[in-house]
Amino acid sequence: MLPQRVTETSTGTIEAVRAAKQTLTSATSDAGTCKRILIVGYTEVSRALAARIRSNTSFGCDVVGFLDDEQHPDVLGSTKDLLSIARRCFVDKIVIATPVSNELKRAIDEARREHINTELIPESVVIFGPEQKTDSLAGFPTVVIYREEPSRLRVAVKRCIDILGAATGLVLLSPLFLVIAILVKLDSPGSVFYAHTRVGKKGRKFICYKFRSMISNANALKNQMRHLNELGNGFFFKIQKDPRLTEFGSFLRRYSLDELPQLFNVLRGDMSLVGPRPSPIDEFEMYDISHFRRLDVKPGITGLWQIIGRRNPDFDMAMTVDREYVDRWSLWLDLKILMKTVSVLCQGQ
């Protein structure tokens, strides 16, 4: 739970030191580990594979279910729904354990374009060509159709930067936190912080923190004011002169100072310094399949869309830019975004 007094940020620093000791080992071990598996085909082999994985936690995997064109226990849907189910279940790997039809091959190609790792129990390997790499899963031989694994070292370095950056920021900015907290309380009745549920990596929900910039019953008034939404796309909600904003809240919003408490989220591992904007629940529930790609990484305090589309909050543009960030991600790109963010905020944009 977020500390009530900004002066208690030293607690976050202690947590950061403890977390940093384990960052390199934990981050590198998690980077390439398969976590959620969807098995295509309800065969004797596929059921044996699922049973072995579920009975041994050392594999570090979880079978979310099966796909098959016939109804069976634990079957989530038909093979034609492969991409949709894989995305909505936040699957890390698809395992094909059934003869590959043309329709299934098209579905596999779609999954590959969505960067979902895919392997095949080798029965129909000829359909994908003789140059496929071989591997194993829980003792079962597999053929790798598509595999994309982030560099374990880069993932570890990014997490170290997040921990050190968030801890340093909380310590150095603690006087500013205190000043903002006092001014928020003096400006309008209500709590200093605004806690709200957001959707993070792989659909995990978490409590995101901000300094309160609106009146205390702003959420209750939102539905009554939807007809005033200037974007009209149903995803983003924006009113140029939103009457719910407090006087000091407008200032906080202009320079994004209201988002500073998200440093606590970064320290806890819910967010990163750089990444796609964390989605509210109501926005997430309207996602198309193509939008799930942005949830393959942790959301960030700042990101590519925040510096490119900040003045033009178009939803389709935001999704396109977020996908571009995920596809192009590198430590150098993160550094450039952080530097550009400082420039944008100093200009009050």
KAMOMO-V953426 format. One line per field, one symbol per residue. ss: DSSP state (a for helix, b for strand, c for the rest). phi: phi as a letter, one per 20 degrees, with the letter a starting at -180 (. if undefined). burial: # if it has 16 or more other ideal C-beta (glycine too) atoms within 10 Angstrom, else .. A space follows every 10 residues. Layout:
BEGIN
ss: ???
phi: ???
burial: ???
END
This chain:
BEGIN
ss: cccccaaaaa aaaaaaaaaa aaaaaaaaaa accccbbbbb cccaaaaaaa aaaaacaaac cbbbbbbccc ccccbbbcaa aaaaaaaacc ccbbbbcccc caaaaaaaaa aaacccbbbb ccccaaaacc ccbbbbbccb bbbbbbcccc caaaaaaaaa aaaaaaaaaa aacaaaaaaa aaaaaaaccc ccbbbbbbbc aaacbbbbbb bccbcccaaa aaaaaaaacc cccccccccc ccccbcaaaa aaaaccaaac caaaaaaacc cbbbccccbb aaaaccccaa aaaaaacccb bbcaaaaacc ccccaaaaaa aaaaaaaacc aaaaaaaaaa aaaaaaccc
phi: .fgedffeff ffffffffff fdfffffffe gdefddddde oddfffffff ffffecfffm ccefqcdaed ebfmeereff egffffffel febddecbge efffffffff fffemefccc ffddfffdoe effdbbclne fcdeebbccf ffffffffff ffffffffff ffegffgfff gffffffafp ffdddbecdd glmfebeddb ffdcffdfff egffdffege emeneecbcg dffffeffff fffgdlffeg ffgfffffnf ccfcrfffef gffffdfegf efgfefcffc fcafffeedg ecfeffffff fffffffdgb fffgffffff fgffffeme
burial: ..#..#..#. .##.##..#. ..#...##.. #..#.##### ###..##.## .##.....#. #.######.. .....####. .##.###.## ########.# ...#..##.. ##.#.##### #.###..#.. .#....##.# .##.##.... .#.######. ###.###.## ..##..#..# #.##..##.# .###...### ##...#.### #####..#.. .......... ....#.#... .#.###.##. ###..##### ########## ########## ..##..#... ########## #########. ..#.#..##. ######..#. ...#..##.. #..##....
END
